[in-house]
């Protein structure tokens, strides 16, 4: 006890504080311990500083026992701040929930393959559903964030017309439906007055072109007798480009490609996209469509460029609107629009190149 008393006196002298003279009053080092009257048989502090009674020794031992052996061995002046802080959870370098993203991608891929291998025209129905959901997402974000009102009914109805008319009538049917959709948007917005008219019509026209019109070119890949091969060549090229860029970017991405638009997109990732796209294009076009390897190489490079462009365009749109994702429908991916970004422009280029390389 004398040792404890001397340590307390040293601590008090170091801090410049004076010990309490009133019996039963806790010393500065005993903050939080209730004072106990100095009666015989109690565990209170001794009346005089140098007194070391049996009762006080018993009280001190009880207090130290309650605090625990580890606390008794802690050096004087040690604080809780010296304890190691729990390690913060590191953010995934992938930037997303990878297991969920893979699971959703596998489910979507399975649905597409089943539709193509059973009744291939079911794939047009998948396109139509995806475009309708994407239109809802896009229009919802524009209205919620920027108070831009897309003419929903004309764009939705006209969009479905573009996709389904592309089946029997090709590009003539899709373009005719697009022109009629724009005219319907002009009329639909008239009752709303002049304020924001040009803004809303521009957004409606952009939505009709960017979503259903581009999607109609994917639908036009289906009708030919080798339509399954054409669709798979298109999809595998985009998937290979995205996957190659994703893996290369995560493993070795160091040089930003467009830091003000998409900070995570790197030149190393773009190189991975080129490798993946070229290999996929050369294999699919030569094996599935009886084309030449050099045609597949050109096709792969073109798909990489359009897929990257589509990704950057949507990133720029989202940055302009101040949103991270267009929706939350697909865990690990975002919304439907966040998956269509690279597919939509690539569908146009795929139809053009495949029509030239492998005529129907």
Secondary structure as a PSIPRED ss2 file (coil, helix, strand):
# PSIPRED VFORMAT (PSIPRED V4.0)

   1 X C   1.000  0.000  0.000
   2 X H   0.000  1.000  0.000
   3 X H   0.000  1.000  0.000
   4 X H   0.000  1.000  0.000
   5 X H   0.000  1.000  0.000
   6 X H   0.000  1.000  0.000
   7 X H   0.000  1.000  0.000
   8 X H   0.000  1.000  0.000
   9 X H   0.000  1.000  0.000
  10 X H   0.000  1.000  0.000
  11 X H   0.000  1.000  0.000
  12 X H   0.000  1.000  0.000
  13 X H   0.000  1.000  0.000
  14 X H   0.000  1.000  0.000
  15 X H   0.000  1.000  0.000
  16 X C   1.000  0.000  0.000
  17 X C   1.000  0.000  0.000
  18 X C   1.000  0.000  0.000
  19 X C   1.000  0.000  0.000
  20 X C   1.000  0.000  0.000
  21 X C   1.000  0.000  0.000
  22 X C   1.000  0.000  0.000
  23 X C   1.000  0.000  0.000
  24 X C   1.000  0.000  0.000
  25 X C   1.000  0.000  0.000
  26 X C   1.000  0.000  0.000
  27 X C   1.000  0.000  0.000
  28 X H   0.000  1.000  0.000
  29 X H   0.000  1.000  0.000
  30 X H   0.000  1.000  0.000
  31 X C   1.000  0.000  0.000
  32 X C   1.000  0.000  0.000
  33 X C   1.000  0.000  0.000
  34 X C   1.000  0.000  0.000
  35 X C   1.000  0.000  0.000
  36 X C   1.000  0.000  0.000
  37 X C   1.000  0.000  0.000
  38 X C   1.000  0.000  0.000
  39 X C   1.000  0.000  0.000
  40 X C   1.000  0.000  0.000
  41 X C   1.000  0.000  0.000
  42 X C   1.000  0.000  0.000
  43 X C   1.000  0.000  0.000
  44 X C   1.000  0.000  0.000
  45 X C   1.000  0.000  0.000
  46 X C   1.000  0.000  0.000
  47 X C   1.000  0.000  0.000
  48 X C   1.000  0.000  0.000
  49 X C   1.000  0.000  0.000
  50 X C   1.000  0.000  0.000
  51 X C   1.000  0.000  0.000
  52 X C   1.000  0.000  0.000
  53 X C   1.000  0.000  0.000
  54 X H   0.000  1.000  0.000
  55 X H   0.000  1.000  0.000
  56 X H   0.000  1.000  0.000
  57 X H   0.000  1.000  0.000
  58 X H   0.000  1.000  0.000
  59 X H   0.000  1.000  0.000
  60 X H   0.000  1.000  0.000
  61 X H   0.000  1.000  0.000
  62 X H   0.000  1.000  0.000
  63 X H   0.000  1.000  0.000
  64 X H   0.000  1.000  0.000
  65 X H   0.000  1.000  0.000
  66 X H   0.000  1.000  0.000
  67 X H   0.000  1.000  0.000
  68 X C   1.000  0.000  0.000
  69 X H   0.000  1.000  0.000
  70 X H   0.000  1.000  0.000
  71 X H   0.000  1.000  0.000
  72 X H   0.000  1.000  0.000
  73 X H   0.000  1.000  0.000
  74 X C   1.000  0.000  0.000
  75 X C   1.000  0.000  0.000
  76 X C   1.000  0.000  0.000
  77 X C   1.000  0.000  0.000
  78 X C   1.000  0.000  0.000
  79 X C   1.000  0.000  0.000
  80 X H   0.000  1.000  0.000
  81 X H   0.000  1.000  0.000
  82 X H   0.000  1.000  0.000
  83 X C   1.000  0.000  0.000
  84 X C   1.000  0.000  0.000
  85 X C   1.000  0.000  0.000
  86 X C   1.000  0.000  0.000
  87 X C   1.000  0.000  0.000
  88 X C   1.000  0.000  0.000
  89 X C   1.000  0.000  0.000
  90 X C   1.000  0.000  0.000
  91 X C   1.000  0.000  0.000
  92 X C   1.000  0.000  0.000
  93 X C   1.000  0.000  0.000
  94 X C   1.000  0.000  0.000
  95 X C   1.000  0.000  0.000
  96 X C   1.000  0.000  0.000
  97 X C   1.000  0.000  0.000
  98 X H   0.000  1.000  0.000
  99 X H   0.000  1.000  0.000
 100 X H   0.000  1.000  0.000
 101 X H   0.000  1.000  0.000
 102 X H   0.000  1.000  0.000
 103 X H   0.000  1.000  0.000
 104 X H   0.000  1.000  0.000
 105 X H   0.000  1.000  0.000
 106 X H   0.000  1.000  0.000
 107 X H   0.000  1.000  0.000
 108 X H   0.000  1.000  0.000
 109 X H   0.000  1.000  0.000
 110 X H   0.000  1.000  0.000
 111 X H   0.000  1.000  0.000
 112 X H   0.000  1.000  0.000
 113 X H   0.000  1.000  0.000
 114 X H   0.000  1.000  0.000
 115 X H   0.000  1.000  0.000
 116 X H   0.000  1.000  0.000
 117 X H   0.000  1.000  0.000
 118 X H   0.000  1.000  0.000
 119 X C   1.000  0.000  0.000
 120 X C   1.000  0.000  0.000
 121 X C   1.000  0.000  0.000
 122 X H   0.000  1.000  0.000
 123 X H   0.000  1.000  0.000
 124 X H   0.000  1.000  0.000
 125 X H   0.000  1.000  0.000
 126 X H   0.000  1.000  0.000
 127 X H   0.000  1.000  0.000
 128 X H   0.000  1.000  0.000
 129 X H   0.000  1.000  0.000
 130 X H   0.000  1.000  0.000
 131 X H   0.000  1.000  0.000
 132 X H   0.000  1.000  0.000
 133 X H   0.000  1.000  0.000
 134 X H   0.000  1.000  0.000
 135 X H   0.000  1.000  0.000
 136 X H   0.000  1.000  0.000
 137 X H   0.000  1.000  0.000
 138 X H   0.000  1.000  0.000
 139 X H   0.000  1.000  0.000
 140 X H   0.000  1.000  0.000
 141 X H   0.000  1.000  0.000
 142 X H   0.000  1.000  0.000
 143 X H   0.000  1.000  0.000
 144 X H   0.000  1.000  0.000
 145 X H   0.000  1.000  0.000
 146 X H   0.000  1.000  0.000
 147 X C   1.000  0.000  0.000
 148 X C   1.000  0.000  0.000
 149 X C   1.000  0.000  0.000
 150 X C   1.000  0.000  0.000
 151 X C   1.000  0.000  0.000
 152 X H   0.000  1.000  0.000
 153 X H   0.000  1.000  0.000
 154 X H   0.000  1.000  0.000
 155 X H   0.000  1.000  0.000
 156 X H   0.000  1.000  0.000
 157 X H   0.000  1.000  0.000
 158 X H   0.000  1.000  0.000
 159 X H   0.000  1.000  0.000
 160 X H   0.000  1.000  0.000
 161 X H   0.000  1.000  0.000
 162 X H   0.000  1.000  0.000
 163 X H   0.000  1.000  0.000
 164 X H   0.000  1.000  0.000
 165 X H   0.000  1.000  0.000
 166 X H   0.000  1.000  0.000
 167 X H   0.000  1.000  0.000
 168 X H   0.000  1.000  0.000
 169 X H   0.000  1.000  0.000
 170 X H   0.000  1.000  0.000
 171 X H   0.000  1.000  0.000
 172 X H   0.000  1.000  0.000
 173 X H   0.000  1.000  0.000
 174 X H   0.000  1.000  0.000
 175 X H   0.000  1.000  0.000
 176 X H   0.000  1.000  0.000
 177 X H   0.000  1.000  0.000
 178 X H   0.000  1.000  0.000
 179 X H   0.000  1.000  0.000
 180 X H   0.000  1.000  0.000
 181 X H   0.000  1.000  0.000
 182 X H   0.000  1.000  0.000
 183 X H   0.000  1.000  0.000
 184 X H   0.000  1.000  0.000
 185 X H   0.000  1.000  0.000
 186 X H   0.000  1.000  0.000
 187 X H   0.000  1.000  0.000
 188 X H   0.000  1.000  0.000
 189 X H   0.000  1.000  0.000
 190 X H   0.000  1.000  0.000
 191 X H   0.000  1.000  0.000
 192 X H   0.000  1.000  0.000
 193 X C   1.000  0.000  0.000
 194 X C   1.000  0.000  0.000
 195 X C   1.000  0.000  0.000
 196 X C   1.000  0.000  0.000
 197 X H   0.000  1.000  0.000
 198 X H   0.000  1.000  0.000
 199 X H   0.000  1.000  0.000
 200 X H   0.000  1.000  0.000
 201 X H   0.000  1.000  0.000
 202 X H   0.000  1.000  0.000
 203 X H   0.000  1.000  0.000
 204 X H   0.000  1.000  0.000
 205 X H   0.000  1.000  0.000
 206 X H   0.000  1.000  0.000
 207 X H   0.000  1.000  0.000
 208 X H   0.000  1.000  0.000
 209 X H   0.000  1.000  0.000
 210 X H   0.000  1.000  0.000
 211 X H   0.000  1.000  0.000
 212 X H   0.000  1.000  0.000
 213 X H   0.000  1.000  0.000
 214 X H   0.000  1.000  0.000
 215 X H   0.000  1.000  0.000
 216 X H   0.000  1.000  0.000
 217 X H   0.000  1.000  0.000
 218 X H   0.000  1.000  0.000
 219 X H   0.000  1.000  0.000
 220 X C   1.000  0.000  0.000
 221 X C   1.000  0.000  0.000
 222 X C   1.000  0.000  0.000
 223 X C   1.000  0.000  0.000
 224 X C   1.000  0.000  0.000
 225 X C   1.000  0.000  0.000
 226 X C   1.000  0.000  0.000
 227 X H   0.000  1.000  0.000
 228 X H   0.000  1.000  0.000
 229 X H   0.000  1.000  0.000
 230 X H   0.000  1.000  0.000
 231 X H   0.000  1.000  0.000
 232 X H   0.000  1.000  0.000
 233 X H   0.000  1.000  0.000
 234 X H   0.000  1.000  0.000
 235 X H   0.000  1.000  0.000
 236 X H   0.000  1.000  0.000
 237 X H   0.000  1.000  0.000
 238 X H   0.000  1.000  0.000
 239 X H   0.000  1.000  0.000
 240 X H   0.000  1.000  0.000
 241 X H   0.000  1.000  0.000
 242 X H   0.000  1.000  0.000
 243 X H   0.000  1.000  0.000
 244 X H   0.000  1.000  0.000
 245 X H   0.000  1.000  0.000
 246 X H   0.000  1.000  0.000
 247 X H   0.000  1.000  0.000
 248 X H   0.000  1.000  0.000
 249 X H   0.000  1.000  0.000
 250 X H   0.000  1.000  0.000
 251 X H   0.000  1.000  0.000
 252 X H   0.000  1.000  0.000
 253 X C   1.000  0.000  0.000
 254 X C   1.000  0.000  0.000
 255 X C   1.000  0.000  0.000
 256 X E   0.000  0.000  1.000
 257 X E   0.000  0.000  1.000
 258 X E   0.000  0.000  1.000
 259 X C   1.000  0.000  0.000
 260 X C   1.000  0.000  0.000
 261 X C   1.000  0.000  0.000
 262 X E   0.000  0.000  1.000
 263 X E   0.000  0.000  1.000
 264 X E   0.000  0.000  1.000
 265 X E   0.000  0.000  1.000
 266 X E   0.000  0.000  1.000
 267 X H   0.000  1.000  0.000
 268 X H   0.000  1.000  0.000
 269 X H   0.000  1.000  0.000
 270 X H   0.000  1.000  0.000
 271 X H   0.000  1.000  0.000
 272 X H   0.000  1.000  0.000
 273 X H   0.000  1.000  0.000
 274 X H   0.000  1.000  0.000
 275 X H   0.000  1.000  0.000
 276 X H   0.000  1.000  0.000
 277 X H   0.000  1.000  0.000
 278 X H   0.000  1.000  0.000
 279 X H   0.000  1.000  0.000
 280 X H   0.000  1.000  0.000
 281 X H   0.000  1.000  0.000
 282 X H   0.000  1.000  0.000
 283 X H   0.000  1.000  0.000
 284 X H   0.000  1.000  0.000
 285 X H   0.000  1.000  0.000
 286 X H   0.000  1.000  0.000
 287 X H   0.000  1.000  0.000
 288 X H   0.000  1.000  0.000
 289 X C   1.000  0.000  0.000
 290 X C   1.000  0.000  0.000
 291 X C   1.000  0.000  0.000
 292 X C   1.000  0.000  0.000
 293 X H   0.000  1.000  0.000
 294 X H   0.000  1.000  0.000
 295 X H   0.000  1.000  0.000
 296 X H   0.000  1.000  0.000
 297 X H   0.000  1.000  0.000
 298 X H   0.000  1.000  0.000
 299 X H   0.000  1.000  0.000
 300 X H   0.000  1.000  0.000
 301 X H   0.000  1.000  0.000
 302 X H   0.000  1.000  0.000
 303 X H   0.000  1.000  0.000
 304 X H   0.000  1.000  0.000
 305 X H   0.000  1.000  0.000
 306 X H   0.000  1.000  0.000
 307 X H   0.000  1.000  0.000
 308 X H   0.000  1.000  0.000
 309 X H   0.000  1.000  0.000
 310 X H   0.000  1.000  0.000
 311 X H   0.000  1.000  0.000
 312 X H   0.000  1.000  0.000
 313 X H   0.000  1.000  0.000
 314 X H   0.000  1.000  0.000
 315 X H   0.000  1.000  0.000
 316 X H   0.000  1.000  0.000
 317 X H   0.000  1.000  0.000
 318 X H   0.000  1.000  0.000
 319 X H   0.000  1.000  0.000
 320 X H   0.000  1.000  0.000
 321 X H   0.000  1.000  0.000
 322 X C   1.000  0.000  0.000
 323 X C   1.000  0.000  0.000
 324 X C   1.000  0.000  0.000
 325 X C   1.000  0.000  0.000
 326 X C   1.000  0.000  0.000
 327 X C   1.000  0.000  0.000
 328 X C   1.000  0.000  0.000
 329 X C   1.000  0.000  0.000
 330 X E   0.000  0.000  1.000
 331 X C   1.000  0.000  0.000
 332 X C   1.000  0.000  0.000
 333 X C   1.000  0.000  0.000
 334 X E   0.000  0.000  1.000
 335 X C   1.000  0.000  0.000
 336 X H   0.000  1.000  0.000
 337 X H   0.000  1.000  0.000
 338 X H   0.000  1.000  0.000
 339 X H   0.000  1.000  0.000
 340 X H   0.000  1.000  0.000
 341 X H   0.000  1.000  0.000
 342 X H   0.000  1.000  0.000
 343 X H   0.000  1.000  0.000
 344 X H   0.000  1.000  0.000
 345 X H   0.000  1.000  0.000
 346 X H   0.000  1.000  0.000
 347 X H   0.000  1.000  0.000
 348 X H   0.000  1.000  0.000
 349 X H   0.000  1.000  0.000
 350 X H   0.000  1.000  0.000
 351 X H   0.000  1.000  0.000
 352 X H   0.000  1.000  0.000
 353 X H   0.000  1.000  0.000
 354 X H   0.000  1.000  0.000
 355 X H   0.000  1.000  0.000
 356 X H   0.000  1.000  0.000
 357 X H   0.000  1.000  0.000
 358 X C   1.000  0.000  0.000
 359 X C   1.000  0.000  0.000
 360 X C   1.000  0.000  0.000
